[in-house]
Amino acid sequence: MNHEIQLVERPTAAPSHEHIKIVETEKPEPAQGEVLVKLLYVSVDPYMRGRMSNAKSYIAPFQLNEPMEGGVVGEVVQSKADSLSEGDIITGMLPWQEFTTAKADTLRKIDPELGPITTSLGILGMPGLTAYFGLMDIGQPKEGETLVVSGAAGAVGSTVVQIGKIAGCHVVGIAGSDEKTAYLKNELGVDEAINYKTEDVPSRLEAACPNGVDVYFDNVGGEISDAVYPLLNKFARIAQCGAISSYNVPNAQGPRMQSYLIKSSALIKGFTVGDYQERFNEGFNHLSKWLKEGRLTYEETITEGFENIPDAFFGLFEGTNLGKQLVKVSAPSNS
Amino acid sequence: MNHEIQLVERPTAAPSHEHIKIVETEKPEPAQGEVLVKLLYVSVDPYMRGRMSNAKSYIAPFQLNEPMEGGVVGEVVQSKADSLSEGDIITGMLPWQEFTTAKADTLRKIDPELGPITTSLGILGMPGLTAYFGLMDIGQPKEGETLVVSGAAGAVGSTVVQIGKIAGCHVVGIAGSDEKTAYLKNELGVDEAINYKTEDVPSRLEAACPNGVDVYFDNVGGEISDAVYPLLNKFARIAQCGAISSYNVPNAQGPRMQSYLIKSSALIKGFTVGDYQERFNEGFNHLSKWLKEGRLTYEETITEGFENIPDAFFGLFEGTNLGKQLVKVSAPSNS
């Protein structure tokens, strides 16, 4: 027996169980050049909300009545490809099916000796690379500058704040619970942490950024960003990574911000990690070096069970996760 | 006798006569190193609206009960400086006083043989340089790309569209009257011109940009920009020069646009011409070469009379000007 998670209706606001169905299917047969993969860990990410809509974007929409997909770690349980063997641990973009087939050359083999296999979905995967390239290429932080990070306790944000400290910045993190702000201050070493659910963000930000804001790494958009724009310094850089506050709000409205950009000659650049595909090795090398040196750390929030993937995904929009949100589907055979 | 135009109250919405007063004063005496200047032409520009407010910006606010100031062309009528003589035509940033004094080294002497003296306030002045640097440095137009320009029939926009054609772009200009769109099509050679006051901008833009939008030179912000964002191509560049639609609207609201930037990995960069001060010669050289070659042309809307400066300025927000809006204060002595 096999199960898959299908998109059955496109949400217009927050995604919920009515949009998603768990369907019983058959275990597929790998063709020549393919492998059969058992899912071990599934990554759920805010960007997937965009794929549930039918709008033109940088990545194709999910199809109705087809499985959703995303980054996973899995184990090869049957191989019809020379490059992979039974028992190999791989990562790739795969459908949300407990057992799934894939062409071997679309997967990357993980060496479990190098560290926990889940890091390939987090700090040594897309979130880590997103943090690295967005901050270094767009933000271009300089020693002594002020870096503000929204969604600072998430998978991307928690990496950004740490790279910001490595770069010598005054780092201000914004997150949605006292547990998260304590984590930012005590574990990640940010200079100031703001709980946007209980504190007045504009006044706290102004106090936390006495020299203004030089770099803003934005995961959330919305009212938090509205509070950052007036503080931008001349030639400030904003890496627009996400806008999770707007994803579930059709036609979200807010103050127009163009005048702030003109006043400060500031830059906003949207990006996705795929823009940097040709430089992924540079990113991996920096991230794994910092990780080995103990200059980077990470947290994971792991939900158990294939059937709980939807709830783990919905929880991203409530901010229930600290660090990288994963779902453990099953254990590797050798563990 | 002398007159000056003072700011007497800060506007919160549209500026009007209640905010400005014409005051009779005495003709000033130049000190050593200074000259006495008779104003010939005064430039009125949208950015001056920002200086009427007290908010922090790239340029200091006008002071209450002090003269407003801006770019002018004037004639030296008395000199106590070695570098300038009576009869010299100069340009500089000077107060709105019929007769005013200035340190000679803050003024630039114009050679009237090289062309009409008003061009130093237009195509060979700040508006021309603004167009050149915003388009070339931020927009980076490439042959065959689509360039959209808002405020396309103004002093800056009309230069941008022409440089866009020189760069080999498909150029779409947006302006506010049939006279202006006819000018854009017939005189400036744009490929498509849209009258935003009478046409449906979103549908007309979509039809005018069958290959999407690669570069957007934005003078206006607001609803016109809202219609451009959904059409942005991957890696599009927006030069945010102005946002005139919002200047007179306190707390202007609109759709949040961060998601569009993420979807297209697009960039918005605010700027002011002063950011490029060290490259002004490069800009002058290109603009004057193109002007001589007949590849650039320009229009001026000239209002007569010092006392009509306020109305000429207010008119910018109604879009009454075609090309550069100037006020002629008096004629040069030798004309």
HADDOCK unambig.tbl for C-alpha pairs under 7 A between the chains (distance, minus, plus):
assign (segid A and resid 57 and name CA) (segid B and resid 263 and name CA) 5.09 0.50 0.50
assign (segid A and resid 58 and name CA) (segid B and resid 263 and name CA) 5.36 0.50 0.50
assign (segid A and resid 58 and name CA) (segid B and resid 264 and name CA) 6.49 0.50 0.50
assign (segid A and resid 221 and name CA) (segid B and resid 258 and name CA) 6.82 0.50 0.50
assign (segid A and resid 240 and name CA) (segid B and resid 262 and name CA) 6.53 0.50 0.50
assign (segid A and resid 241 and name CA) (segid B and resid 262 and name CA) 6.66 0.50 0.50
assign (segid A and resid 242 and name CA) (segid B and resid 262 and name CA) 6.93 0.50 0.50
assign (segid A and resid 243 and name CA) (segid B and resid 258 and name CA) 6.53 0.50 0.50
assign (segid A and resid 243 and name CA) (segid B and resid 259 and name CA) 6.25 0.50 0.50
assign (segid A and resid 251 and name CA) (segid B and resid 255 and name CA) 6.12 0.50 0.50
assign (segid A and resid 252 and name CA) (segid B and resid 255 and name CA) 5.69 0.50 0.50
assign (segid A and resid 252 and name CA) (segid B and resid 256 and name CA) 5.76 0.50 0.50
assign (segid A and resid 253 and name CA) (segid B and resid 253 and name CA) 6.61 0.50 0.50
assign (segid A and resid 253 and name CA) (segid B and resid 254 and name CA) 5.19 0.50 0.50
assign (segid A and resid 253 and name CA) (segid B and resid 255 and name CA) 4.26 0.50 0.50
assign (segid A and resid 253 and name CA) (segid B and resid 256 and name CA) 5.28 0.50 0.50
assign (segid A and resid 254 and name CA) (segid B and resid 253 and name CA) 5.20 0.50 0.50
assign (segid A and resid 254 and name CA) (segid B and resid 254 and name CA) 5.60 0.50 0.50
assign (segid A and resid 254 and name CA) (segid B and resid 255 and name CA) 6.24 0.50 0.50
assign (segid A and resid 254 and name CA) (segid B and resid 256 and name CA) 5.83 0.50 0.50
assign (segid A and resid 255 and name CA) (segid B and resid 251 and name CA) 6.13 0.50 0.50
assign (segid A and resid 255 and name CA) (segid B and resid 252 and name CA) 5.68 0.50 0.50
assign (segid A and resid 255 and name CA) (segid B and resid 253 and name CA) 4.27 0.50 0.50
assign (segid A and resid 255 and name CA) (segid B and resid 254 and name CA) 6.22 0.50 0.50
assign (segid A and resid 256 and name CA) (segid B and resid 252 and name CA) 5.76 0.50 0.50
assign (segid A and resid 256 and name CA) (segid B and resid 253 and name CA) 5.30 0.50 0.50
assign (segid A and resid 256 and name CA) (segid B and resid 254 and name CA) 5.83 0.50 0.50
assign (segid A and resid 258 and name CA) (segid B and resid 221 and name CA) 6.83 0.50 0.50
assign (segid A and resid 258 and name CA) (segid B and resid 243 and name CA) 6.54 0.50 0.50
assign (segid A and resid 259 and name CA) (segid B and resid 243 and name CA) 6.25 0.50 0.50
assign (segid A and resid 261 and name CA) (segid B and resid 269 and name CA) 6.77 0.50 0.50
assign (segid A and resid 261 and name CA) (segid B and resid 270 and name CA) 4.56 0.50 0.50
assign (segid A and resid 262 and name CA) (segid B and resid 240 and name CA) 6.54 0.50 0.50
assign (segid A and resid 262 and name CA) (segid B and resid 241 and name CA) 6.66 0.50 0.50
assign (segid A and resid 262 and name CA) (segid B and resid 242 and name CA) 6.93 0.50 0.50
assign (segid A and resid 262 and name CA) (segid B and resid 270 and name CA) 4.15 0.50 0.50
assign (segid A and resid 262 and name CA) (segid B and resid 271 and name CA) 5.27 0.50 0.50
assign (segid A and resid 262 and name CA) (segid B and resid 272 and name CA) 6.81 0.50 0.50
assign (segid A and resid 263 and name CA) (segid B and resid 57 and name CA) 5.05 0.50 0.50
assign (segid A and resid 263 and name CA) (segid B and resid 58 and name CA) 5.37 0.50 0.50
assign (segid A and resid 264 and name CA) (segid B and resid 58 and name CA) 6.49 0.50 0.50
assign (segid A and resid 265 and name CA) (segid B and resid 269 and name CA) 6.67 0.50 0.50
assign (segid A and resid 265 and name CA) (segid B and resid 270 and name CA) 4.41 0.50 0.50
assign (segid A and resid 265 and name CA) (segid B and resid 271 and name CA) 4.28 0.50 0.50
assign (segid A and resid 265 and name CA) (segid B and resid 272 and name CA) 6.72 0.50 0.50
assign (segid A and resid 266 and name CA) (segid B and resid 269 and name CA) 5.76 0.50 0.50
assign (segid A and resid 266 and name CA) (segid B and resid 270 and name CA) 5.29 0.50 0.50
assign (segid A and resid 267 and name CA) (segid B and resid 268 and name CA) 5.65 0.50 0.50
assign (segid A and resid 267 and name CA) (segid B and resid 269 and name CA) 4.19 0.50 0.50
assign (segid A and resid 267 and name CA) (segid B and resid 270 and name CA) 6.24 0.50 0.50
assign (segid A and resid 268 and name CA) (segid B and resid 267 and name CA) 5.65 0.50 0.50
assign (segid A and resid 268 and name CA) (segid B and resid 268 and name CA) 5.17 0.50 0.50
assign (segid A and resid 268 and name CA) (segid B and resid 269 and name CA) 6.34 0.50 0.50
assign (segid A and resid 269 and name CA) (segid B and resid 261 and name CA) 6.76 0.50 0.50
assign (segid A and resid 269 and name CA) (segid B and resid 265 and name CA) 6.65 0.50 0.50
assign (segid A and resid 269 and name CA) (segid B and resid 266 and name CA) 5.75 0.50 0.50
assign (segid A and resid 269 and name CA) (segid B and resid 267 and name CA) 4.19 0.50 0.50
assign (segid A and resid 269 and name CA) (segid B and resid 268 and name CA) 6.34 0.50 0.50
assign (segid A and resid 270 and name CA) (segid B and resid 261 and name CA) 4.56 0.50 0.50
assign (segid A and resid 270 and name CA) (segid B and resid 262 and name CA) 4.14 0.50 0.50
assign (segid A and resid 270 and name CA) (segid B and resid 265 and name CA) 4.40 0.50 0.50
assign (segid A and resid 270 and name CA) (segid B and resid 266 and name CA) 5.29 0.50 0.50
assign (segid A and resid 270 and name CA) (segid B and resid 267 and name CA) 6.25 0.50 0.50
assign (segid A and resid 271 and name CA) (segid B and resid 262 and name CA) 5.25 0.50 0.50
assign (segid A and resid 271 and name CA) (segid B and resid 265 and name CA) 4.27 0.50 0.50
assign (segid A and resid 272 and name CA) (segid B and resid 262 and name CA) 6.81 0.50 0.50
assign (segid A and resid 272 and name CA) (segid B and resid 265 and name CA) 6.72 0.50 0.50
